[in-house]
Amino acid sequence: MNTPTTERLQTLPKAEIHVHLEGTFEPALLAQWAMQAGVPMPRPVERLFEFAGLADFLEFLDWACALAGTRDRLAQLAHGVCRRLADDGTGYADLIVNPTHWPAWHGRLPEMLDALDSGFRAAEADGLPRVGLCISLLRTQSADAAVELVELLTRLRHPRVVALSVDGNEATAGRTGPRFADAFRRAAAAGLRRTVHAGESSGPEGVWDAIELLDADRIDHGVRAIEDPALVDLLAERRIPLGICPSSNLTLKVYPTLAAHPIDALRRAGVPVSINTDDPSLLRTTLPREYALCAQHFGWDDAVLRAVAATSIDASFADDDTKRALHARLAAW
């Protein structure tokens, strides 16, 4: 079998359902903004995206986001996300945004959403792919803060917002499913979809909580579900999709090598899996590259690649028209 090239996989119609706005900065842009603000760089620009682990990675996100303090800079980032999607051959993305990472916008979420929306609308006018926003809680926030966020999103009913999310380091925050259960119930009642980071730095127990306590429509990462056969069976039976990010899991040392990564084992067990970049700029990857890595290591043929791409579309929170159009393109690939 010929391994598909990244160029060919760029033409594969697909969605991306696990990608963070905070992970789409370019190093030259951050260096420029830091110089303008008189803020020291955490490392030289050529090593800016070298991380010791997840904690270091999350600290860096806070530093980078602090530089994006104006409406124009947020709109610039939003437009850049859509350009990146188009370059990857991605037809739609659910983009995760965690307001706690953006200090200039604390207490100003409506203004932040409008600034991002202006960039996305300009991108769509330029013929670039559409983006939906998953507004994320940080795992260390309180139950009251979580409910407050959901109540604000419910009042705003911003058309760009498609889901409530939760992310952050599971290993340092401990078990958080019970804390956020009320907020996620309220989100479901308000018509928001739910996606949960789990099964990355935690084991299968985090995925169980995401399903049983948070009623997640989708799990971000979820790879360590492989450690619990009963959980794998449940994910397959209920068709709960996983937004898997292979290179992220390797960089942050969840798995030592791609050969040790469970994405193919989960797929073979019937779990709906998609491929994603997580933080593409910071991890120096692209979506076609992620597909190519998996195709090479696991021997995926075109049928498997189509199936994984179809899962990404089905698992997305895109509207029905967008999904139908992407599926039609995928059928012709």
SVG drawing of the C-alpha trace seen along z (x, -y; Angstrom):
<svg xmlns="http://www.w3.org/2000/svg" viewBox="-33 -49 50 54">
<polyline fill="none" stroke="black" stroke-width="0.4" points="0.0,0.0 1.3,-3.5 1.3,-5.8 -0.7,-8.9 1.2,-12.1 0.4,-15.2 -0.4,-16.9 -3.0,-14.3 -4.4,-14.4 -4.8,-18.1 -7.4,-17.3 -9.3,-15.0 -12.6,-16.7 -12.7,-16.8 -13.5,-18.7 -11.3,-19.5 -13.1,-19.2 -10.2,-19.5 -8.2,-22.7 -7.5,-25.5 -7.4,-29.2 -4.7,-29.5 -2.5,-27.1 -2.6,-28.9 -0.1,-31.7 2.9,-32.0 6.3,-32.6 7.3,-35.6 3.9,-37.3 4.4,-36.6 7.9,-38.0 6.6,-41.1 3.8,-41.6 6.1,-40.9 8.7,-43.5 5.9,-46.1 4.6,-45.5 8.1,-45.3 7.3,-41.8 10.2,-39.3 10.1,-36.1 10.1,-32.9 12.7,-31.4 14.5,-32.6 12.1,-32.7 13.8,-29.7 13.0,-27.6 9.7,-29.3 7.6,-26.2 9.8,-23.7 7.9,-22.5 9.0,-20.4 5.5,-19.0 1.8,-19.9 2.2,-22.3 4.9,-24.3 2.7,-24.2 -0.3,-25.6 1.8,-28.4 3.1,-29.4 -0.5,-29.7 -1.3,-32.2 1.7,-34.3 0.9,-34.2 -2.8,-35.1 -1.9,-38.0 -0.3,-39.7 -3.6,-39.6 -5.3,-42.5 -7.0,-44.4 -10.0,-43.7 -7.9,-43.9 -5.4,-41.3 -8.2,-38.9 -9.8,-39.4 -6.4,-38.9 -6.0,-35.6 -9.5,-34.5 -8.9,-35.2 -5.5,-33.4 -7.3,-30.3 -9.5,-30.2 -6.5,-30.6 -4.8,-27.6 -8.0,-25.5 -8.1,-26.2 -4.4,-25.4 -5.1,-22.0 -8.1,-21.3 -10.4,-21.5 -14.0,-22.5 -15.2,-23.3 -13.7,-23.5 -15.0,-23.5 -12.5,-25.9 -12.0,-25.8 -11.5,-29.1 -10.9,-29.3 -11.6,-32.8 -9.5,-32.4 -6.3,-32.4 -7.0,-35.9 -6.4,-38.4 -7.2,-41.5 -10.7,-40.1 -11.6,-38.9 -15.1,-40.0 -15.6,-41.0 -16.6,-37.8 -19.3,-39.4 -16.7,-41.8 -14.2,-39.0 -16.8,-36.9 -17.7,-39.9 -14.0,-40.6 -13.4,-37.0 -16.7,-36.9 -15.6,-39.9 -12.5,-38.0 -14.4,-34.9 -17.0,-36.8 -14.3,-38.5 -12.7,-35.2 -16.0,-33.6 -16.5,-36.6 -13.1,-35.7 -14.3,-32.2 -12.5,-30.6 -14.0,-27.8 -16.6,-28.4 -15.7,-28.0 -17.9,-27.3 -16.7,-28.2 -16.6,-25.9 -16.3,-28.1 -14.2,-26.3 -14.1,-26.2 -10.7,-25.8 -10.6,-22.6 -9.5,-24.6 -12.5,-26.9 -15.3,-26.7 -18.7,-25.3 -20.2,-28.8 -17.9,-30.2 -19.0,-27.4 -22.7,-28.1 -22.0,-31.8 -20.4,-31.2 -23.3,-29.0 -25.8,-31.6 -23.9,-34.3 -23.7,-32.1 -27.5,-31.4 -28.3,-35.1 -26.0,-36.0 -27.2,-33.2 -24.2,-34.2 -24.6,-32.4 -20.9,-31.7 -21.0,-29.6 -21.9,-26.0 -20.7,-24.2 -19.5,-24.3 -16.1,-22.7 -13.8,-22.0 -10.0,-21.7 -6.9,-22.0 -4.5,-19.7 -6.4,-16.7 -3.4,-15.5 -3.1,-18.7 -6.7,-19.6 -7.9,-16.2 -11.4,-14.9 -13.7,-17.7 -16.7,-16.0 -18.9,-16.4 -18.0,-20.1 -19.1,-20.9 -22.1,-18.6 -24.7,-21.3 -23.2,-23.7 -23.2,-21.0 -26.8,-20.1 -27.7,-23.7 -25.8,-23.9 -27.7,-20.9 -31.0,-22.5 -30.0,-25.7 -29.3,-23.8 -25.5,-23.9 -23.5,-20.9 -20.9,-19.5 -17.3,-18.5 -14.9,-17.5 -11.1,-17.0 -10.6,-13.7 -8.5,-10.6 -5.2,-12.5 -3.3,-13.2 -6.1,-11.3 -6.9,-7.6 -10.2,-6.1 -11.9,-7.5 -11.9,-11.0 -13.7,-9.7 -16.3,-7.9 -17.0,-11.2 -17.3,-13.0 -20.0,-10.6 -21.8,-9.9 -21.6,-13.3 -21.2,-15.8 -23.2,-14.0 -20.5,-14.8 -21.5,-14.6 -17.8,-14.2 -14.5,-13.5 -11.4,-15.6 -8.4,-13.2 -10.0,-10.2 -7.1,-8.0 -6.6,-6.4 -10.0,-4.9 -8.1,-2.0 -7.0,-1.0 -10.6,0.0 -12.3,2.6 -15.7,1.8 -15.3,-1.9 -14.1,-1.1 -17.2,1.0 -19.4,-1.8 -17.9,-4.4 -18.4,-2.0 -21.9,-1.1 -23.1,-4.7 -21.0,-6.0 -19.4,-8.7 -16.6,-10.2 -13.1,-11.0 -11.2,-14.0 -7.7,-12.5 -4.5,-14.5 -1.6,-12.1 1.3,-14.5 0.1,-16.4 0.0,-13.1 3.5,-12.4 4.9,-15.9 3.2,-16.0 4.5,-12.5 1.1,-10.8 2.6,-8.0 6.3,-7.5 5.9,-6.7 3.1,-6.6 3.5,-2.8 2.4,-2.8 -0.6,-5.2 -4.0,-3.6 -5.9,-5.4 -5.9,-2.4 -6.8,0.0 -9.7,-2.2 -10.8,-2.5 -10.7,1.2 -12.8,1.7 -15.5,-0.4 -15.0,-3.7 -15.6,-6.7 -12.2,-8.4 -11.1,-11.6 -7.7,-13.1 -6.9,-16.7 -4.0,-19.0 -4.9,-20.3 -2.4,-23.3 -1.0,-23.3 1.4,-26.2 2.8,-25.3 3.2,-21.7 4.5,-22.6 2.1,-20.3 -0.8,-20.4 -3.9,-18.3 -2.7,-16.6 0.5,-15.7 -1.4,-14.1 -3.4,-12.0 -0.2,-11.0 1.5,-9.9 -1.4,-7.6 -1.7,-6.3 2.0,-5.5 2.3,-3.9 -1.0,-1.9 -1.2,-1.1 -4.5,-2.9 -5.9,-2.7 -8.2,-5.1 -11.3,-3.4 -10.0,-4.0 -9.0,-7.5 -12.5,-8.2 -14.1,-6.7 -12.0,-8.8 -12.7,-11.9 -16.4,-11.1 -16.3,-10.7 -14.7,-14.2 -17.7,-15.6 -20.3,-13.7 -18.8,-14.5 -18.5,-18.2 -21.1,-20.7 -21.5,-22.1 -25.0,-22.8 -26.6,-20.1 -26.0,-22.0 -22.3,-22.2 -22.1,-18.5 -24.0,-17.5 -21.7,-19.5 -18.6,-18.0 -20.0,-14.5 -20.7,-15.0 -17.2,-16.2 -15.8,-13.2 -17.8,-10.8 -16.2,-12.1 -12.6,-12.0"/>
</svg>
